[in-house]
Amino acid sequence: MTPERFKKLFHSMNISKEILMKIQQAGFTIVTTNDPNKRKNFYEELKNKEIFIEVL
């Protein structure tokens, strides 16, 4: 994940820097889409990689 993408996700998706760093260290990035048919369960994907975030 590029530094620019990191900043954009931090500001637009309200994800902590710590979680974004874990995602980045695991070699992943977050891809966004407006198409509901292409969406994945973000929380489930992270859980599968043992990256846990609090769901509100």
SULMOKA-V792716 format. One record per helix or strand of 2 or more residues. SS is the DSSP state (a for helix, b for strand). FROM is the first residue (numbers start at 0). LEN is the number of residues. If there is no record, write none. Layout:
# SULMOKA-V792716
ss-><SS | SS>
from-><FROM | FROM>
len-><LEN | LEN>
This chain:
# SULMOKA-V792716
ss-><a | a | a>
from-><2 | 16 | 41>
len-><11 | 9 | 7>
